[in-house]
Amino acid sequence: STNTTTHTTTHTTTNTLTPNNESQLWLTMYGSFAGGSLLLYLFSSGIFVYCAINASRHFHHEVLTTLLKASVPKFFDVTPIGRVLNRFARDVDQIDQLLPDYGIQLLQNTAFFIASAILCAVSNVYLIYVLVPLAALFIAFAYVSRFTIRELKRLEGISRSPVLSGFSEALSGVTTIRSAGATPRFLQVHRSRIDVNCGVYRTMWECGCWFGIHVDFLGALVVFVVSFFAVWNVGSSTAGNGLVGVALTFALQFTSLLQWTVRVFIETENCMTSVERLNFYAERIPRENDVDVENKTSVIAPDWPSKKSAIVINNYSMRYRANLDYALQNLTLHIRPQEKFGICGRTGAGKSSLISALLRLCESGEGSIAIDGIDIKQVPLPLLRSKISLIPQHPFLFATTVRGNLDPFEEYGDDTIWSTLERVGLATHRDRSWLGLKVTERGENLSAGTRQLICVGRALLRQSSIILMDEASANVDSATDAMLQQMMRTCFAEATVVVVAHRVNTILDCDRIAVLSGGRLVECDTPGNLLADKDSEFKKLVEQMRKDQQRTPSGDD
């Protein structure tokens, strides 16, 4: 009895110790695999996210840089603003938010399905003869659905651009729309555009649901086939029963993961449509023709153009696009150094086109424009436009401070900037804290006259030797207009000033005046000589202006 007890105790002790050691070994192995998988997952996810963020940042930089260098007449004049907003809103969001998430899920699920297929084939080699036809059927469904959904995604993006463009236009012209009583018509147009966009989106979603149903059917077939062979070949499988059980477990996950994986694949391809649309902007939109900065800047004097720089326009012709008529034709002008040169003409005469030509917003077809003896075609665009100051007819301010609008590159001190404001009359009844005033979008919190004077102050602060004024007094009162005329004679006394006038009374004190018609030069002389000539086109414009003023009732509104 004692021997039996001892033997039993020894046997029990041995059996107890052996499983504990094996359990410790298996737990250590499982823990090591789990920890290693976690580290590899974190490492791969970190690398993937890092690469995705860098790629998105680089892509956005390339697209934005190309857009800022795009040609004004060939791109911005013919491209709705809603289309550009759609690229930088919806498409960039797809690349930043959805594409990395869908991409990493697609890689993980694809690896899972490859491993599952290998396990199923190893568990029973006859499964290969069934899985291959099912895979072919799946590829056929995916081929049909893939191209359909991709094209519908492209149509959905195209149909969204008119919605954004129309909404932006309606916000800009809401006052005109309400005053004309056209609100119902604009609402109807907007609703119809939304209906078109939503219809395309719904069709795309229905195609995805159709494909999802067929994918679920294929997944159920895979589970059925694997289960059938597992039961039919019990004990005679080419692999152990444990491997068959693992294969069956993986097969059961087909139904839940297959549809989502296919959905992720389709969404990844749809996101690549956004990449395609942005890549078009990065590579294929028309750009401004610029010269090699490194080779050309070295041959231009640092002080170009000098204070005594003349503008010579020789047989110059220009049109905005190849399919349009010439805006300027065989134009020849010689603007002397430090001259106040006025340009006038009727609507469509080519006045503003000449401003665009001097800034090279449009490239010439024939002829040349030389400033201080150098053809502007040989001057890099950043250098050319930094040396010329433009005071536009419709002032534009950025959403920053007053100081930021006057000195965007922070080149001048507060004393210099405040002195400039005093010269343009904006320092009256204000202190220097006004420089820090936050300007809203497009300067809507400032009056039109104040915005115009800020643009004048910006040109005055830069002290450019060439000043272009495109009806700078259009948004100011008569007193401010007189001040601007006086400023042009005093503050811009050492600069060459080109004044484009839609109201001829604003250029009567210029040194010379050129009259344009149909893009051609009609006459050019001093105001006195032009008014003395009874057949002068300029005299006819002045007489017409005076008749219009006589017909207009006097007095304040």
C-alpha positions in Angstrom: 0.0 0.0 0.0 2.9 2.3 0.8 4.6 1.5 -2.5 1.3 2.2 -4.4 0.9 5.5 -2.7 4.5 6.6 -3.4 4.2 5.5 -7.0 0.9 7.4 -7.4 2.4 10.5 -5.8 5.5 10.4 -8.1 3.3 9.9 -11.2 1.1 12.7 -10.2 4.0 15.0 -9.5 5.6 14.2 -12.9 2.3 14.8 -14.8 1.8 18.1 -13.0 5.2 19.4 -13.7 5.3 18.5 -17.4 2.2 20.3 -18.5 3.3 23.4 -16.5 6.6 23.5 -18.4 4.8 23.0 -21.7 2.2 25.7 -20.9 5.0 28.1 -20.0 6.7 27.4 -23.3 3.6 27.9 -25.3 2.6 31.0 -23.5 6.1 32.4 -24.0 5.9 31.6 -27.7 2.4 33.1 -28.1 3.5 36.2 -26.1 6.6 36.6 -28.2 4.5 36.3 -31.4 1.9 38.7 -30.2 4.5 41.3 -29.1 6.5 40.9 -32.3 3.3 41.3 -34.3 2.3 44.4 -32.4 5.8 46.0 -32.9 5.8 45.1 -36.6 2.2 46.5 -37.0 3.2 49.8 -35.2 6.3 50.1 -37.3 4.7 49.4 -40.6 1.7 51.7 -39.8 4.1 54.4 -38.7 6.1 54.1 -41.9 2.9 54.0 -44.0 1.4 57.1 -42.4 4.7 59.0 -42.6 5.0 58.2 -46.3 1.4 59.1 -46.9 1.7 62.4 -45.2 4.9 63.3 -47.0 3.4 62.3 -50.4 0.2 64.3 -49.8 2.2 67.4 -48.7 4.5 67.1 -51.7 1.6 66.6 -54.0 -0.3 69.5 -52.6 2.8 71.7 -52.9 3.3 70.7 -56.6 -0.3 71.4 -57.5 -0.5 74.7 -55.7 2.8 75.9 -57.2 1.7 75.0 -60.7 -1.7 76.7 -60.1 0.0 79.9 -59.0 2.1 79.8 -62.2 -0.9 79.1 -64.4 -1.7 81.4 -67.3 -4.4 83.9 -66.6 -6.1 84.0 -70.0 -5.6 80.3 -70.8 -6.6 78.9 -67.5 -8.2 81.2 -64.9 -10.3 83.1 -67.5 -11.9 79.8 -68.8 -11.9 77.7 -65.6 -14.9 78.1 -63.2 -13.8 78.8 -59.6 -15.9 75.9 -58.4 -13.8 73.5 -60.3 -10.6 74.8 -58.7 -12.3 74.7 -55.2 -13.4 71.2 -55.9 -9.8 70.1 -56.5 -8.5 71.6 -53.4 -11.4 70.7 -51.2 -12.9 67.3 -52.1 -10.0 65.8 -54.0 -7.3 66.9 -51.5 -9.5 65.6 -48.7 -9.8 62.2 -50.4 -6.0 61.9 -50.7 -5.4 63.2 -47.1 -8.1 61.3 -45.2 -9.4 58.3 -47.2 -6.6 57.1 -49.5 -4.1 56.2 -46.7 -6.7 54.4 -44.6 -8.1 52.4 -47.5 -4.6 51.7 -48.8 -3.3 50.1 -45.7 -6.6 48.1 -45.2 -6.3 46.8 -48.8 -2.7 45.6 -48.2 -3.6 43.9 -44.9 -6.7 42.2 -46.3 -5.0 41.1 -49.5 -2.3 39.4 -47.4 -5.0 37.7 -45.3 -6.7 36.3 -48.4 -3.5 35.1 -49.9 -2.7 33.3 -46.7 -6.2 31.9 -46.4 -6.1 30.5 -50.0 -2.7 28.8 -49.3 -4.0 27.2 -46.1 -7.2 26.0 -47.9 -5.1 24.5 -50.7 -2.7 22.8 -48.2 -5.5 21.3 -46.2 -7.0 19.7 -49.3 -5.3 19.9 -52.7 -8.6 19.3 -54.5 -9.8 22.7 -53.3 -7.6 24.3 -55.9 -9.8 23.0 -58.7 -12.8 24.8 -57.1 -11.1 27.9 -55.9 -9.6 28.7 -59.3 -13.1 29.0 -61.1 -14.5 30.9 -58.1 -11.5 33.3 -58.4 -12.1 33.7 -62.1 -15.8 34.5 -61.5 -14.8 37.0 -58.8 -12.4 38.7 -61.2 -15.1 38.9 -63.8 -17.5 40.6 -61.4 -14.8 42.9 -60.2 -13.8 43.9 -63.7 -17.4 44.9 -64.6 -18.1 46.7 -61.4 -14.6 48.4 -61.1 -14.8 50.3 -64.4 -18.4 51.2 -63.9 -17.9 52.6 -60.4 -14.7 54.4 -61.4 -16.4 56.2 -64.2 -19.4 57.1 -62.0 -17.0 58.5 -59.5 -15.4 60.7 -62.1 -18.9 61.8 -63.2 -19.8 62.6 -59.6 -16.7 64.8 -59.2 -17.5 66.6 -62.5 -21.2 67.1 -61.5 -20.1 68.6 -58.1 -18.1 71.4 -59.7 -21.2 73.3 -61.0 -22.7 73.1 -57.5 -19.7 74.7 -55.9 -19.3 77.2 -58.7 -22.9 78.3 -58.7 -23.0 78.6 -54.9 -19.8 80.8 -55.0 -21.3 83.0 -57.7 -24.6 83.4 -55.9 -22.8 84.5 -52.7 -20.8 87.1 -54.6 -23.9 88.5 -56.4 -26.5 87.9 -53.7 -27.4 91.7 -53.6 -28.0 91.8 -57.4 -30.0 88.5 -57.3 -32.3 89.9 -54.5 -32.7 93.3 -56.1 -33.7 91.6 -59.5 -36.1 89.2 -57.8 -34.2 86.3 -59.3 -34.0 84.3 -56.0 -36.5 81.5 -57.1 -34.7 81.0 -60.4 -31.3 80.7 -58.8 -32.7 78.3 -56.2 -34.2 76.2 -59.0 -31.0 76.0 -60.9 -29.1 75.1 -57.7 -31.5 72.4 -56.8 -31.3 70.9 -60.3 -27.5 70.8 -60.1 -27.7 69.1 -56.7 -30.2 66.6 -58.1 -27.8 65.7 -60.9 -24.9 65.3 -58.5 -27.0 63.2 -56.0 -28.4 61.0 -58.9 -24.9 60.1 -60.0 -23.8 59.5 -56.4 -26.8 57.2 -55.8 -26.1 55.3 -59.0 -22.5 54.8 -58.0 -23.6 53.5 -54.5 -26.2 51.1 -56.1 -23.5 49.6 -58.3 -21.4 49.1 -55.2 -24.3 47.3 -53.5 -24.9 45.1 -56.5 -21.3 44.1 -56.5 -21.4 43.5 -52.7 -24.3 41.0 -53.1 -22.4 39.0 -55.7 -19.3 39.1 -53.5 -21.2 37.7 -50.5 -22.5 34.9 -52.7 -19.0 34.0 -53.8 -17.8 34.1 -50.2 -20.6 31.8 -49.1 -19.6 29.4 -51.9 -16.0 29.4 -50.6 -17.2 28.5 -47.1 -19.5 25.8 -48.5 -16.7 24.2 -50.6 -14.1 24.2 -47.8 -16.7 22.8 -45.3 -17.8 20.1 -47.7 -14.3 18.8 -48.4 -13.5 19.0 -44.6 -16.4 16.7 -43.8 -16.0 14.5 -46.9 -12.3 13.9 -46.4 -12.2 13.4 -42.6 -9.0 11.5 -41.8 -7.8 11.3 -45.4 -6.8 15.0 -45.9 -3.4 15.8 -47.3 -2.8 17.8 -44.1 -3.5 17.2 -40.4 -6.9 17.7 -38.9 -5.7 20.7 -37.0 -4.6 22.4 -40.3 -8.0 21.6 -41.8 -9.7 23.3 -38.8 -7.5 26.4 -39.2 -8.4 26.5 -42.9 -12.1 26.2 -42.1 -11.8 29.0 -39.6 -10.1 31.3 -42.2 -12.7 30.3 -44.8 -15.5 31.4 -42.4 -14.1 34.9 -42.3 -14.3 35.2 -46.1 -17.9 36.3 -46.1 -17.3 39.1 -43.5 -14.0 40.3 -45.0 -14.4 39.7 -48.7 -17.0 42.3 -49.4 -15.3 44.9 -47.3 -12.0 44.2 -49.0 -13.6 44.6 -52.4 -15.2 47.8 -51.2 -11.8 49.1 -49.9 -10.3 48.2 -53.3 -13.0 50.1 -55.2 -12.7 53.1 -52.8 -8.9 53.1 -53.2 -9.3 53.2 -57.0 -11.9 55.9 -56.6 -9.5 57.9 -54.5 -6.9 57.4 -57.2 -9.3 59.3 -59.5 -8.8 62.3 -57.2 -5.0 61.7 -57.6 -5.5 61.7 -61.4 -7.5 65.0 -61.3 -4.9 66.7 -59.2 -2.1 65.3 -61.3 -3.7 66.9 -64.3 -3.4 70.3 -62.5 0.2 69.6 -61.6 1.3 68.6 -65.1 -1.1 69.7 -67.8 -2.6 73.1 -67.1 -1.1 75.9 -69.2 1.6 77.8 -67.5 3.1 81.3 -68.0 6.1 81.3 -70.2 9.0 82.3 -68.1 12.8 82.5 -68.9 15.6 80.8 -67.0 16.0 82.9 -63.9 19.5 81.9 -63.1 20.8 82.7 -66.7 18.9 85.9 -67.2 19.0 87.6 -63.8 22.8 87.9 -63.9 22.8 90.0 -67.1 20.2 92.5 -65.7 21.5 95.3 -63.6 20.5 95.2 -59.9 19.0 98.7 -60.2 16.9 97.9 -63.3 14.8 99.7 -64.2 16.4 103.1 -63.4 14.5 106.2 -62.5 14.9 107.4 -66.0 13.5 104.3 -67.7 11.5 104.6 -70.9 8.9 102.2 -72.2 9.2 101.4 -75.9 6.4 99.4 -77.5 7.3 98.4 -81.1 4.8 96.9 -83.5 3.2 94.9 -80.6 0.3 92.5 -81.2 -1.4 90.3 -78.6 -4.4 88.1 -78.1 -5.6 86.3 -75.0 -6.0 82.9 -76.6 -5.3 81.4 -80.0 -9.0 81.2 -81.0 -9.7 84.9 -80.2 -9.1 88.1 -82.1 -6.1 90.3 -81.4 -6.7 92.6 -78.4 -3.7 94.8 -79.5 -2.6 95.1 -83.1 0.6 96.6 -84.4 0.8 99.0 -81.5 3.8 101.3 -81.4 4.3 103.8 -78.5 7.3 105.5 -76.9 6.7 106.5 -73.3 9.4 108.9 -72.1 11.2 108.6 -68.8 9.3 110.2 -65.8 6.4 110.9 -68.1 2.7 110.9 -67.0 1.2 109.0 -69.9 -2.6 108.7 -70.2 -4.4 106.0 -72.2 -8.1 106.2 -73.1 -10.6 104.8 -75.5 -14.0 103.3 -75.7 -15.0 99.9 -74.3 -13.0 97.2 -75.9 -10.3 99.5 -77.2 -7.5 97.6 -75.6 -6.6 99.8 -72.6 -6.6 97.1 -69.9 -4.9 94.7 -72.4 -2.0 97.1 -72.5 -1.6 96.8 -68.7 -1.7 93.0 -69.1 1.0 93.2 -71.8 3.3 95.3 -69.6 3.0 92.8 -66.8 3.3 89.8 -69.2 -0.1 88.4 -68.1 -0.5 87.7 -71.8 2.3 86.7 -74.1 2.7 88.7 -77.3 2.3 87.2 -80.8 4.4 89.8 -82.5 6.5 92.8 -81.7 8.3 93.7 -78.4 8.1 95.8 -75.3 11.3 97.2 -73.9 11.7 98.8 -70.5 15.0 100.7 -69.9 16.4 99.1 -73.0 15.7 95.5 -72.1 13.0 93.4 -73.7 10.6 92.2 -71.0 10.5 88.8 -72.6 14.1 88.4 -71.4 13.2 89.4 -67.8 12.1 86.7 -65.3 8.4 87.2 -64.4 9.1 87.5 -60.6 11.7 90.2 -61.2 9.6 92.1 -63.8 6.5 92.2 -61.6 8.4 93.2 -58.5 9.7 96.3 -60.3 6.3 97.5 -61.5 3.6 98.7 -59.2 -0.1 98.3 -60.2 -3.0 100.3 -58.7 -6.0 98.3 -60.0 -9.5 99.6 -60.7 -11.0 97.1 -58.2 -8.8 97.1 -55.1 -8.1 93.7 -53.6 -6.9 93.2 -50.0 -5.8 90.0 -48.3 -7.3 88.7 -45.0 -4.4 90.0 -42.9 -3.6 93.2 -41.1 -3.4 96.7 -42.7 0.3 96.5 -42.2 0.4 93.1 -43.9 -1.4 94.5 -47.0 0.9 97.5 -47.2 4.1 95.6 -46.7 3.5 91.9 -47.3 7.2 91.0 -47.3 8.0 93.0 -44.1 10.6 95.1 -45.7 9.8 98.5 -44.1 9.5 99.8 -40.5 6.4 101.2 -38.9 7.6 104.8 -39.2 8.0 104.5 -43.0 4.6 102.8 -43.4 2.9 105.4 -41.2 4.5 108.2 -43.2 3.1 106.6 -46.3 -0.4 106.5 -44.8 -0.1 110.2 -44.0 0.8 111.0 -47.6 -2.3 109.2 -48.9 -4.6 110.7 -46.2 -5.3 107.5 -44.2 -3.6 108.6 -41.0 -6.1 111.4 -40.3 -8.1 110.7 -37.1 -6.3 107.4 -36.6 -3.3 106.3 -34.4 -0.7 103.7 -35.2 -2.7 100.9 -33.7 -4.7 101.0 -37.0 -1.8 99.2 -38.6 -2.8 96.1 -36.7 -6.4 96.2 -37.7 -7.6 92.8 -39.0 -8.8 93.1 -42.6 -11.5 90.6 -43.5 -11.7 88.7 -46.7 -11.3 91.0 -49.7 -11.3 94.0 -47.2 -15.1 93.9 -46.8 -14.8 95.7 -43.4 -13.3 98.7 -45.1 -14.9 101.2 -47.5 -14.1 101.0 -51.2 -12.2 104.3 -51.0 -10.1 103.1 -48.1 -9.2 100.0 -50.0 -8.2 102.0 -53.0 -6.0 104.3 -50.9 -4.3 101.3 -49.3 -3.4 100.1 -52.8 -2.1 103.5 -53.7 -0.1 103.5 -50.4 1.4 100.1 -51.3 2.6 101.4 -54.6 4.0 104.5 -53.0 5.8 102.5 -50.3 7.6 100.3 -52.9 9.0 103.4 -54.7 8.8 101.7 -58.1 10.1 103.5 -61.1 7.1 102.4 -63.2 3.5 102.9 -61.9 0.5 101.5 -63.7 -2.8 103.0 -62.7 -6.0 101.3 -64.0 -8.6 103.9 -63.2 -7.4 104.2 -59.7 -9.9 106.9 -58.8 -13.0 104.9 -59.8 -14.0 104.1 -56.2 -13.2 107.4 -54.5 -15.0 110.7 -54.1 -14.1 113.9 -56.0 -11.9 115.3 -53.1 -9.9 112.1 -52.9 -9.7 112.0 -56.7 -8.2 115.5 -56.7 -5.7 114.3 -54.0 -4.7 111.4 -56.1 -4.1 113.6 -59.1 -1.9 115.8 -57.0 -0.1 112.8 -55.6 0.6 111.5 -59.1 2.3 114.8 -59.8 4.3 115.0 -56.6 4.8 111.6 -55.0 5.3 109.9 -58.3 7.2 112.8 -59.8 10.4 110.7 -60.4 8.4 107.7 -61.8 7.1 106.8 -65.2 3.3 106.7 -64.7 0.9 105.0 -67.2 -2.7 105.9 -66.4 -5.5 103.9 -68.0 -8.6 106.1 -67.9 -12.2 105.1 -68.4 -13.2 108.7 -67.5 -11.2 111.1 -69.6 -11.3 113.9 -67.1 -8.8 112.0 -64.9 -6.0 112.2 -67.5 -6.4 115.8 -68.6 -3.3 116.9 -66.7 -1.1 114.1 -68.1 1.9 115.0 -70.2 0.7 113.0 -73.2 -2.4 111.0 -74.1 -2.8 108.0 -76.4 -6.2 107.1 -77.8 -6.8 103.4 -78.7 -9.6 101.9 -80.8 -9.9 98.2 -81.6 -6.5 97.5 -80.2 -4.8 100.1 -82.5 -3.3 103.5 -81.8 -5.5 106.2 -83.2 -3.6 109.3 -82.0 -1.0 110.3 -79.4 -0.2 113.9 -78.4 -0.5 116.4 -75.5 -3.9 117.1 -74.1 -3.8 120.7 -75.4 -3.0 119.6 -79.0 -5.6 116.9 -79.0 -8.4 119.3 -77.7 -7.3 121.9 -80.3 -7.9 119.4 -83.1 -11.5 119.5 -84.1 -11.2 116.0 -85.7 -9.5 114.5 -82.7 -11.0 111.3 -81.3 -10.0 112.5 -77.8 -11.9 115.7 -78.3 -15.0 113.7 -79.2 -14.6 111.6 -76.0 -14.4 114.8 -73.9 -17.4 116.3 -75.6 -19.4 113.1 -75.1 -18.4 113.1 -71.4 -19.6 116.6 -70.9 -22.9 115.8 -72.6 -23.4 112.9 -70.2 -22.6 115.1 -67.2 -25.2 117.6 -68.4 -27.8 114.9 -68.7 -27.0 113.6 -65.2 -29.0 115.4 -62.5 -26.8 117.3 -60.1 -26.9 117.0 -56.4 -26.3 114.3 -53.8 -28.2 111.1 -53.8 
